[in-house]
Amino acid sequence: MSVNAKHLATFILGAAAGVAAHKYLQSEEGEKLLEDLKTKANNLKSEAEGTIDKVPEYFEELKAKGADTLKSNFPDAEAFFKDLYEKFVGGKGTAAEGTEVTPNPDPIS
């Protein structure tokens, strides 16, 4: 791969931008900017860690509210889903004699 003038100019401009950024960050304003960024990053990190601890509780609450809402707005939904489940799972064949049949789980609890 040959190095042409466009590549060389891009490298020089990038190096110049790096030097300018370094000079700015060494100034008083740059140090203040870095401290502000560090503070904001630490605040976001602690907020994210707190949120991670709350996620399981949130999904349990969401599951319970969703099931309650479904049962209250569509009272026949549970029976419908049980029948539908039986059609797909129960109708695939019969169990051989002597084998244990596991009960079907309740789809909405």
C-alpha positions as CSV (number, residue, x, y, z in Angstrom):
1,M,0.0,0.0,0.0
2,S,1.5,3.3,-1.0
3,V,1.4,6.4,1.0
4,N,0.2,9.3,-1.0
5,A,-0.2,13.0,-0.2
6,K,-3.8,12.6,1.0
7,H,-2.7,10.0,3.7
8,L,0.2,12.2,4.8
9,A,-2.1,15.3,5.1
10,T,-4.6,13.3,7.1
11,F,-1.9,12.0,9.5
12,I,-0.5,15.5,10.0
13,L,-4.0,17.0,10.7
14,G,-4.8,14.3,13.1
15,A,-1.5,14.8,15.0
16,A,-2.1,18.5,15.1
17,A,-5.6,18.0,16.5
18,G,-4.1,15.7,19.1
19,V,-1.5,18.2,20.2
20,A,-4.2,21.0,20.4
21,A,-6.5,18.8,22.5
22,H,-3.6,17.9,24.8
23,K,-2.7,21.6,25.2
24,Y,-6.3,22.5,25.9
25,L,-6.7,19.7,28.5
26,Q,-3.6,20.9,30.3
27,S,-5.1,24.4,30.8
28,E,-7.3,25.3,33.7
29,E,-10.5,25.2,31.6
30,G,-9.5,21.7,30.3
31,E,-8.8,20.4,33.8
32,K,-12.2,21.7,34.9
33,L,-13.9,20.0,31.9
34,L,-12.2,16.7,32.8
35,E,-13.3,17.0,36.4
36,D,-16.9,17.7,35.3
37,L,-16.8,14.7,32.9
38,K,-15.5,12.4,35.7
39,T,-18.2,13.6,38.1
40,K,-20.9,13.0,35.5
41,A,-19.5,9.6,34.6
42,N,-19.4,8.6,38.3
43,N,-23.0,9.8,38.8
44,L,-24.2,7.8,35.8
45,K,-22.3,4.7,37.0
46,S,-23.9,4.8,40.4
47,E,-27.3,5.4,38.9
48,A,-26.9,2.5,36.6
49,E,-25.8,0.2,39.5
50,G,-28.9,1.2,41.5
51,T,-31.1,0.5,38.5
52,I,-29.6,-2.9,38.0
53,D,-30.6,-3.8,41.6
54,K,-34.2,-2.7,41.0
55,V,-34.7,-4.6,37.7
56,P,-35.9,-8.0,39.1
57,E,-38.4,-6.3,41.3
58,Y,-39.6,-4.2,38.4
59,F,-40.2,-7.2,36.1
60,E,-42.0,-9.1,38.9
61,E,-44.3,-6.1,39.4
62,L,-44.8,-5.8,35.6
63,K,-45.6,-9.5,35.3
64,A,-48.1,-9.4,38.2
65,K,-49.8,-6.2,36.9
66,G,-49.9,-7.6,33.4
67,A,-51.6,-10.8,34.5
68,D,-54.1,-9.0,36.7
69,T,-54.9,-6.6,33.9
70,L,-55.4,-9.5,31.4
71,K,-57.6,-11.4,33.9
72,S,-59.7,-8.3,34.7
73,N,-60.2,-7.1,31.1
74,F,-60.4,-10.5,29.5
75,P,-61.9,-12.9,32.0
76,D,-62.1,-15.7,29.5
77,A,-58.5,-15.3,28.4
78,E,-57.1,-17.9,30.8
79,A,-59.5,-20.6,29.6
80,F,-58.8,-19.6,26.0
81,F,-55.1,-19.9,26.4
82,K,-55.4,-23.2,28.3
83,D,-57.6,-24.7,25.5
84,L,-55.2,-23.4,22.9
85,Y,-52.2,-24.9,24.8
86,E,-54.1,-28.2,25.1
87,K,-54.7,-28.2,21.3
88,F,-51.0,-27.8,20.5
89,V,-49.4,-29.8,23.2
90,G,-52.1,-32.4,24.1
91,G,-53.0,-33.2,20.6
92,K,-49.5,-34.3,19.4
93,G,-49.9,-37.9,20.3
94,T,-50.7,-40.1,23.2
95,A,-48.3,-41.3,25.9
96,A,-47.3,-44.9,25.8
97,E,-48.5,-47.1,28.6
98,G,-46.3,-47.1,31.7
99,T,-44.8,-43.7,31.0
100,E,-45.3,-40.8,33.3
101,V,-47.1,-37.8,31.9
102,T,-46.1,-34.4,33.3
103,P,-48.9,-31.9,34.0
104,N,-49.3,-28.9,31.8
105,P,-48.2,-25.6,33.4
106,D,-50.7,-22.9,34.1
107,P,-49.9,-20.3,31.3
108,I,-51.0,-17.2,33.2
109,S,-49.9,-17.5,36.7
